[in-house]
Structure formats: structure tokens, C-alpha cells
Amino acid sequence: MTGMRIAVAADNAGVALKNTLADQLRADERVSDVTDFGVPDESDDRAYPLLGLAAAQAVADGEADRAVLVCGTGIGMAISANKVEGIRATVAHDSYSAERSVRSNDCQVLCLGGRVIGPELAKKIVGEWLGYSFDPSSASAEKVAHITEFEQAAPGGVG
Ligand SMILES: O=C[C@H](O)[C@H](O)COP(=O)(O)O
């Protein structure tokens, strides 16, 4: 079995944590590929949606399996990523929420706040998050399906 392909991205508020997590992911035997959408360092002041949307689109396009996005709070990255069709993204700064984001909500994108969470806790959460998978035969699947159904029924949504 091949490993997971992970996209990472951050703005300058999240780049230090993003780079730390990218190193961790590259060293993880469960990960086969890490694609870094930037920014490379704090001198690059591109706005978070420019980075997060590109990484989320890579997941939506099947070029990556999951993404880890970091900004100051994680909130802007989550809002941005959720605008990409088929993407379910959330901020999760605790172990249980990160677990449930995958097991309950089939989220492919984990967003973290570089100004909120310390690197050691973030590394622990990301390491755990890699180990979770969504069970499409679970009771959660039909709940998630309502989101997909709404999304695909655009522009008016389901009635
Ligand atoms: O959600 C947005 C992020 O936290 C970003 O890094 C900082 O955004 P701001 O500069 O608009 O506060």
C-alpha cells in the first residue's frame, strides 16, 4: 500500500508551524509525498486564501489525499478550503476534534493556528490525525452525504 500524499500551506503567520509539520510528515512512514504550496518563509506576505485554496484544490483534484493548512488561527484557512467543491476542512486544536473530523465528518483538511497552538501539541495532533480514516459504511456517512448533496445541488441547494 502506498502512503498518503499530503499538501501543506500557510501564510506568514503560520509558516513556522507549517514547516515544522512538513518535516514531521516527510519523516512519517505513512506519508509517501508532501507537497508544499508555500509560503516558504515569513518574508512572503501572500494572503492565506491564495495558499490554502491551492492546497485544497489539489486535494479536490485528487493530487493529494489530505492537507494541513496553517494561518494565525486556522480559521481563514478553513473558510477558504471549504469553498473548494468536495472539501471538508476544519480547525482542530484538540485530539478528540481532530479524530472526529475524520471519523465523523470525513474531513480531508486539518487547519491549525500558528498563533494558537504550540508546535509539540500540533505535531501530536497531526501524528494522530494521520492514523484515522473515515468508514464509508458507518452511520456517519449518510450524515456527511447531506452536505455533499447540498453542495452538488447548487445554486439553490436541496429543498
Ligand atoms: O484567519 C486568518 C489568519 O489568522 C491570518 O493568518 C491572519 O489574518 P489577519 O492578518 O487578517 O488577522
The ligand as an SDF file (V2000), in Angstrom:
LIG
                    3D

 12 11  0  0  0  0  0  0  0  0999 V2000
   -7.6300   33.5950    9.5520 O   0  0  0  0  0  0  0  0  0  0  0  0
   -6.6970   34.3730    9.2580 C   0  0  0  0  0  0  0  0  0  0  0  0
   -5.3800   34.1610    9.7620 C   0  0  0  0  0  0  0  0  0  0  0  0
   -5.3330   34.0280   11.1540 O   0  0  0  0  0  0  0  0  0  0  0  0
   -4.3070   35.0670    9.2510 C   0  0  0  0  0  0  0  0  0  0  0  0
   -3.0900   34.4390    9.4990 O   0  0  0  0  0  0  0  0  0  0  0  0
   -4.2260   36.4450    9.8610 C   0  0  0  0  0  0  0  0  0  0  0  0
   -5.1830   37.2500    9.2950 O   0  0  0  0  0  0  0  0  0  0  0  0
   -5.2540   38.8250    9.6330 P   0  0  0  0  0  0  0  0  0  0  0  0
   -3.9150   39.4070    9.2840 O   0  0  0  0  0  0  0  0  0  0  0  0
   -6.3490   39.3180    8.7540 O   0  0  0  0  0  0  0  0  0  0  0  0
   -5.5660   38.9500   11.0950 O   0  0  0  0  0  0  0  0  0  0  0  0
  1  2  2  0
  2  3  1  0
  3  4  1  0
  3  5  1  0
  5  6  1  0
  5  7  1  0
  7  8  1  0
  8  9  1  0
  9 10  2  0
  9 11  1  0
  9 12  1  0
M  END
$$$$
